Amino acid sequence: MARTVEITGRLIVLSLYAVTILGFLVFVGAILYPFDGPANLGLAVLFVGVAVAMVVHLWRIKTGRDTVEFPPPGNVHHRPLSPGWMAKERWLKAVNQLPENDDDDKA
């Protein structure tokens, strides 16, 4: 009887987010601990906002409302947020919306 443990990509992402959030809070707490002025309070509010955004994103991934996209294997040029990639996707969407008649080719 062999026991196996399957670790999915989603579990890895969730655990990395948890470690990142904890490390971020420890780092920020060590920097901002002596609250001795309004500048520290402003920084604390900013960093707490970032931490809340990280927790919300983690919650959205966990509930399935947001997806984590990994690049396809073997495609190192897959960058869906780059301007060229977005232009290609818009172009393909526009081409797919064109009517499917071949009247122009029969001239």
NUKOLDO-486080 format. One record per residue: x, y, z of N, C-alpha, C, O in turn. Coordinates in Angstrom, 3 decimals. Layout:
N
{{X, Y, Z}, {X, Y, Z}, {X, Y, Z}, {X, Y, Z}}
...
! end
This chain:
107
{{0.828, -1.171, 0.000}, {0.000, 0.000, 0.000}, {0.880, 1.246, 0.000}, {1.544, 1.569, 0.985}}
{{0.862, 1.903, -1.096}, {1.646, 3.121, -1.206}, {0.733, 4.322, -0.991}, {-0.346, 4.420, -1.575}}
{{1.176, 5.194, -0.170}, {0.423, 6.424, 0.060}, {1.021, 7.526, -0.794}, {2.240, 7.679, -0.874}}
{{0.163, 8.274, -1.417}, {0.633, 9.386, -2.237}, {-0.028, 10.668, -1.759}, {-1.157, 10.660, -1.267}}
{{0.679, 11.742, -1.909}, {0.164, 13.061, -1.575}, {0.227, 13.891, -2.847}, {1.291, 14.052, -3.444}}
{{-0.906, 14.409, -3.251}, {-0.952, 15.213, -4.462}, {-0.978, 16.689, -4.080}, {-1.852, 17.143, -3.343}}
{{-0.018, 17.410, -4.590}, {0.066, 18.838, -4.319}, {-0.276, 19.551, -5.619}, {0.438, 19.427, -6.614}}
{{-1.371, 20.295, -5.602}, {-1.807, 20.991, -6.808}, {-1.153, 22.363, -6.882}, {-0.612, 22.867, -5.898}}
{{-1.214, 22.944, -8.047}, {-0.683, 24.290, -8.226}, {-1.436, 25.307, -7.391}, {-0.851, 26.270, -6.897}}
{{-2.731, 25.092, -7.234}, {-3.547, 26.000, -6.433}, {-3.105, 25.989, -4.966}, {-3.042, 27.039, -4.325}}
{{-2.800, 24.804, -4.441}, {-2.333, 24.704, -3.055}, {-0.995, 25.417, -2.884}, {-0.768, 26.080, -1.873}}
{{-0.129, 25.286, -3.853}, {1.168, 25.966, -3.789}, {0.974, 27.473, -3.798}, {1.619, 28.188, -3.031}}
{{0.087, 27.962, -4.665}, {-0.163, 29.404, -4.735}, {-0.753, 29.911, -3.428}, {-0.342, 30.958, -2.927}}
{{-1.704, 29.184, -2.876}, {-2.308, 29.613, -1.613}, {-1.296, 29.632, -0.475}, {-1.294, 30.554, 0.341}}
{{-0.436, 28.616, -0.417}, {0.563, 28.589, 0.655}, {1.599, 29.698, 0.466}, {2.054, 30.286, 1.447}}
{{1.974, 29.991, -0.773}, {2.912, 31.096, -1.008}, {2.284, 32.433, -0.626}, {2.954, 33.297, -0.060}}
{{1.008, 32.603, -0.933}, {0.337, 33.832, -0.519}, {0.311, 33.952, 0.996}, {0.574, 35.028, 1.532}}
{{0.002, 32.881, 1.686}, {-0.052, 32.931, 3.147}, {1.312, 33.286, 3.736}, {1.400, 34.121, 4.636}}
{{2.363, 32.665, 3.241}, {3.713, 32.958, 3.729}, {4.092, 34.399, 3.410}, {4.714, 35.074, 4.230}}
{{3.719, 34.874, 2.217}, {4.029, 36.251, 1.834}, {3.316, 37.245, 2.731}, {3.911, 38.228, 3.172}}
{{2.037, 36.994, 3.002}, {1.282, 37.911, 3.855}, {1.861, 37.943, 5.270}, {2.022, 39.014, 5.854}}
{{2.170, 36.778, 5.812}, {2.746, 36.738, 7.165}, {4.106, 37.435, 7.208}, {4.381, 38.213, 8.122}}
{{4.948, 37.157, 6.225}, {6.249, 37.819, 6.177}, {6.117, 39.324, 6.025}, {6.857, 40.086, 6.648}}
{{5.173, 39.751, 5.194}, {4.933, 41.179, 4.990}, {4.501, 41.846, 6.292}, {4.991, 42.922, 6.635}}
{{3.588, 41.211, 7.012}, {3.108, 41.801, 8.267}, {4.203, 41.859, 9.326}, {4.298, 42.837, 10.068}}
{{5.030, 40.816, 9.399}, {6.136, 40.822, 10.359}, {7.140, 41.916, 10.001}, {7.614, 42.637, 10.879}}
{{7.461, 42.038, 8.720}, {8.414, 43.056, 8.266}, {7.890, 44.468, 8.547}, {8.619, 45.314, 9.063}}
{{6.648, 44.711, 8.210}, {6.060, 46.032, 8.420}, {5.921, 46.327, 9.914}, {6.157, 47.452, 10.353}}
{{5.540, 45.322, 10.685}, {5.427, 45.531, 12.128}, {6.754, 45.894, 12.761}, {6.810, 46.727, 13.665}}
{{7.828, 45.267, 12.287}, {9.149, 45.580, 12.839}, {9.593, 46.991, 12.475}, {10.285, 47.647, 13.253}}
{{9.196, 47.457, 11.295}, {9.593, 48.804, 10.871}, {8.758, 49.872, 11.572}, {9.286, 50.893, 12.013}}
{{7.465, 49.634, 11.671}, {6.558, 50.675, 12.155}, {6.220, 50.568, 13.632}, {5.325, 51.276, 14.093}}
{{6.886, 49.725, 14.386}, {6.487, 49.492, 15.777}, {6.460, 50.759, 16.625}, {5.429, 51.029, 17.241}}
{{7.505, 51.533, 16.694}, {7.364, 52.728, 17.544}, {6.564, 53.809, 16.805}, {7.118, 54.556, 15.998}}
{{5.255, 53.886, 17.088}, {4.406, 54.896, 16.453}, {4.665, 56.239, 17.119}, {4.016, 56.595, 18.102}}
{{5.616, 56.974, 16.572}, {5.991, 58.221, 17.217}, {5.712, 59.444, 16.354}, {6.250, 60.518, 16.624}}
{{4.894, 59.306, 15.335}, {4.598, 60.479, 14.532}, {3.536, 60.191, 13.490}, {3.163, 59.038, 13.271}}
{{3.049, 61.248, 12.844}, {2.007, 61.066, 11.831}, {2.509, 60.344, 10.580}, {1.722, 59.709, 9.878}}
{{3.806, 60.433, 10.296}, {4.345, 59.734, 9.128}, {4.247, 58.219, 9.327}, {3.914, 57.493, 8.390}}
{{4.529, 57.751, 10.510}, {4.404, 56.319, 10.791}, {2.948, 55.860, 10.703}, {2.668, 54.751, 10.249}}
{{2.041, 56.703, 11.132}, {0.625, 56.353, 11.049}, {0.179, 56.255, 9.589}, {-0.566, 55.344, 9.225}}
{{0.629, 57.182, 8.765}, {0.302, 57.123, 7.333}, {0.875, 55.884, 6.671}, {0.198, 55.232, 5.876}}
{{2.113, 55.556, 6.994}, {2.717, 54.337, 6.447}, {1.996, 53.096, 6.943}, {1.814, 52.137, 6.193}}
{{1.587, 53.110, 8.202}, {0.865, 51.959, 8.748}, {-0.454, 51.764, 8.018}, {-0.823, 50.635, 7.695}}
{{-1.171, 52.858, 7.753}, {-2.433, 52.760, 7.024}, {-2.190, 52.232, 5.617}, {-2.950, 51.391, 5.136}}
{{-1.153, 52.707, 4.954}, {-0.822, 52.238, 3.601}, {-0.507, 50.741, 3.602}, {-1.028, 49.993, 2.775}}
{{0.338, 50.313, 4.523}, {0.736, 48.906, 4.555}, {-0.419, 47.998, 4.989}, {-0.525, 46.868, 4.511}}
{{-1.269, 48.470, 5.871}, {-2.437, 47.676, 6.244}, {-3.371, 47.544, 5.037}, {-3.969, 46.488, 4.831}}
{{-3.497, 48.596, 4.252}, {-4.300, 48.522, 3.029}, {-3.753, 47.504, 2.049}, {-4.514, 46.755, 1.436}}
{{-2.437, 47.471, 1.898}, {-1.810, 46.477, 1.011}, {-2.050, 45.069, 1.548}, {-2.352, 44.154, 0.782}}
{{-1.917, 44.894, 2.860}, {-2.146, 43.577, 3.446}, {-3.600, 43.143, 3.276}, {-3.864, 41.970, 3.008}}
{{-4.542, 44.066, 3.426}, {-5.956, 43.734, 3.230}, {-6.204, 43.348, 1.770}, {-6.944, 42.404, 1.498}}
{{-5.592, 44.071, 0.836}, {-5.748, 43.723, -0.576}, {-5.188, 42.333, -0.862}, {-5.767, 41.582, -1.647}}
{{-4.073, 41.987, -0.238}, {-3.501, 40.651, -0.425}, {-4.432, 39.574, 0.130}, {-4.610, 38.524, -0.488}}
{{-5.020, 39.836, 1.289}, {-5.933, 38.860, 1.898}, {-7.190, 38.711, 1.048}, {-7.681, 37.597, 0.864}}
{{-7.716, 39.817, 0.527}, {-8.905, 39.748, -0.329}, {-8.609, 38.954, -1.588}, {-9.430, 38.143, -2.017}}
{{-7.441, 39.177, -2.189}, {-7.079, 38.427, -3.387}, {-6.925, 36.942, -3.073}, {-7.344, 36.096, -3.863}}
{{-6.340, 36.627, -1.949}, {-6.219, 35.230, -1.529}, {-7.598, 34.604, -1.339}, {-7.825, 33.462, -1.738}}
{{-8.515, 35.348, -0.731}, {-9.872, 34.848, -0.530}, {-10.584, 34.629, -1.862}, {-11.301, 33.643, -2.031}}
{{-10.384, 35.564, -2.823}, {-11.018, 35.405, -4.142}, {-10.469, 34.192, -4.877}, {-11.218, 33.511, -5.576}}
{{-9.195, 33.909, -4.737}, {-8.618, 32.713, -5.366}, {-9.192, 31.468, -4.703}, {-9.555, 30.508, -5.383}}
{{-9.273, 31.485, -3.388}, {-9.759, 30.309, -2.666}, {-11.223, 30.008, -2.968}, {-11.606, 28.840, -3.040}}
{{-12.053, 31.042, -3.145}, {-13.469, 30.825, -3.433}, {-13.738, 30.617, -4.909}, {-14.875, 30.327, -5.282}}
{{-12.742, 30.752, -5.757}, {-12.921, 30.499, -7.184}, {-13.416, 31.697, -7.969}, {-13.756, 31.551, -9.143}}
{{-13.471, 32.863, -7.373}, {-13.912, 34.061, -8.087}, {-12.803, 34.679, -8.924}, {-13.072, 35.481, -9.818}}
{{-11.586, 34.318, -8.647}, {-10.439, 34.808, -9.394}, {-9.575, 33.611, -9.737}, {-9.475, 32.671, -8.948}}
{{-8.957, 33.633, -10.888}, {-8.156, 32.491, -11.309}, {-6.682, 32.845, -11.287}, {-6.296, 34.009, -11.396}}
{{-5.888, 31.829, -11.147}, {-4.443, 31.964, -11.240}, {-4.031, 31.288, -12.535}, {-4.236, 30.087, -12.710}}
{{-3.450, 32.058, -13.438}, {-3.076, 31.512, -14.738}, {-1.589, 31.209, -14.765}, {-0.755, 32.058, -14.450}}
{{-1.279, 29.991, -15.143}, {0.099, 29.607, -15.357}, {0.352, 29.580, -16.855}, {-0.546, 29.219, -17.615}}
{{1.538, 29.949, -17.300}, {1.799, 29.885, -18.737}, {1.778, 28.443, -19.229}, {2.091, 27.520, -18.476}}
{{1.411, 28.252, -20.485}, {1.424, 26.891, -21.010}, {2.838, 26.323, -20.973}, {3.801, 27.070, -21.144}}
{{2.983, 25.027, -20.754}, {4.326, 24.458, -20.694}, {5.052, 24.626, -22.017}, {4.494, 24.371, -23.084}}
{{6.280, 25.050, -21.937}, {7.106, 25.196, -23.125}, {6.976, 26.534, -23.810}, {7.726, 26.807, -24.747}}
{{6.049, 27.389, -23.383}, {5.868, 28.685, -24.024}, {6.373, 29.766, -23.078}, {5.639, 30.229, -22.204}}
{{7.622, 30.164, -23.255}, {8.214, 31.155, -22.369}, {7.793, 32.571, -22.742}, {8.046, 33.508, -21.986}}
{{7.156, 32.739, -23.896}, {6.758, 34.061, -24.359}, {5.300, 34.371, -24.047}, {4.774, 35.373, -24.531}}
{{4.639, 33.544, -23.259}, {3.235, 33.756, -22.919}, {3.151, 34.834, -21.847}, {3.414, 34.578, -20.672}}
{{2.786, 36.027, -22.259}, {2.624, 37.146, -21.331}, {1.285, 37.815, -21.630}, {1.234, 38.743, -22.437}}
{{0.212, 37.370, -21.003}, {-1.108, 37.879, -21.376}, {-1.336, 39.349, -21.055}, {-2.290, 39.932, -21.571}}
{{-0.515, 39.969, -20.235}, {-0.707, 41.375, -19.908}, {0.184, 42.312, -20.715}, {0.140, 43.527, -20.522}}
{{0.989, 41.763, -21.614}, {1.846, 42.620, -22.423}, {1.014, 43.293, -23.517}, {0.009, 42.732, -23.955}}
{{1.416, 44.485, -23.964}, {0.639, 45.191, -24.986}, {0.507, 44.412, -26.292}, {-0.552, 44.433, -26.919}}
{{1.561, 43.733, -26.702}, {1.494, 42.966, -27.946}, {0.512, 41.814, -27.850}, {-0.228, 41.545, -28.796}}
{{0.500, 41.135, -26.717}, {-0.423, 40.012, -26.526}, {-1.870, 40.507, -26.508}, {-2.750, 39.882, -27.101}}
{{-2.112, 41.625, -25.830}, {-3.472, 42.159, -25.774}, {-3.921, 42.633, -27.157}, {-5.084, 42.461, -27.522}}
{{-3.002, 43.233, -27.931}, {-3.355, 43.660, -29.285}, {-3.689, 42.454, -30.153}, {-4.618, 42.509, -30.959}}
{{-2.945, 41.371, -29.998}, {-3.223, 40.156, -30.760}, {-4.598, 39.603, -30.407}, {-5.345, 39.183, -31.290}}
{{-4.935, 39.603, -29.112}, {-6.244, 39.091, -28.697}, {-7.373, 39.971, -29.218}, {-8.414, 39.456, -29.628}}
{{-7.185, 41.309, -29.211}, {-8.213, 42.202, -29.759}, {-8.375, 41.988, -31.254}, {-9.494, 42.000, -31.768}}
{{-7.255, 41.790, -31.961}, {-7.311, 41.558, -33.398}, {-8.043, 40.256, -33.710}, {-8.884, 40.215, -34.608}}
{{-7.725, 39.194, -32.972}, {-8.412, 37.920, -33.197}, {-9.902, 38.038, -32.893}, {-10.722, 37.446, -33.596}}
{{-10.263, 38.789, -31.863}, {-11.672, 38.981, -31.535}, {-12.377, 39.740, -32.657}, {-13.500, 39.400, -33.030}}
{{-11.714, 40.773, -33.198}, {-12.313, 41.546, -34.288}, {-12.463, 40.696, -35.547}, {-13.480, 40.789, -36.235}}
{{-11.469, 39.873, -35.854}, {-11.540, 39.021, -37.034}, {-12.640, 37.984, -36.880}, {-13.335, 37.678, -37.849}}
{{-12.809, 37.447, -35.700}, {-13.850, 36.451, -35.467}, {-15.250, 37.046, -35.557}, {-16.216, 36.314, -35.772}}
{{-15.377, 38.368, -35.395}, {-16.684, 39.010, -35.484}, {-17.060, 39.375, -36.911}, {-18.198, 39.772, -37.158}}
{{-16.134, 39.251, -37.855}, {-16.429, 39.570, -39.249}, {-17.427, 38.567, -39.818}, {-17.443, 37.406, -39.407}}
{{-18.265, 39.012, -40.769}, {-19.201, 38.059, -41.381}, {-18.449, 37.006, -42.188}, {-17.342, 37.246, -42.669}}
{{-19.058, 35.856, -42.326}, {-18.414, 34.699, -42.970}, {-18.789, 34.555, -44.441}, {-18.980, 33.424, -44.888}}
{{-18.905, 35.622, -45.217}, {-19.211, 35.441, -46.641}, {-17.975, 35.703, -47.477}, {-17.096, 36.469, -47.082}}
{{-17.915, 35.070, -48.619}, {-16.743, 35.158, -49.494}, {-17.057, 35.959, -50.750}, {-16.476, 35.683, -51.800}}
{{-17.958, 36.947, -50.685}, {-18.328, 37.731, -51.863}, {-17.176, 38.569, -52.384}, {-17.096, 38.813, -53.588}}
{{-16.281, 39.015, -51.517}, {-15.156, 39.846, -51.962}, {-14.150, 39.045, -52.774}, {-13.473, 39.609, -53.633}}
{{-14.036, 37.750, -52.526}, {-13.063, 36.922, -53.206}, {-13.501, 36.507, -54.606}, {-12.667, 36.037, -55.380}}
{{-14.778, 36.662, -54.964}, {-15.294, 36.195, -56.238}, {-15.279, 37.279, -57.306}, {-15.938, 37.097, -58.329}}
{{-14.595, 38.361, -57.146}, {-14.584, 39.466, -58.096}, {-13.946, 39.100, -59.365}, {-13.858, 39.927, -60.273}}
! end
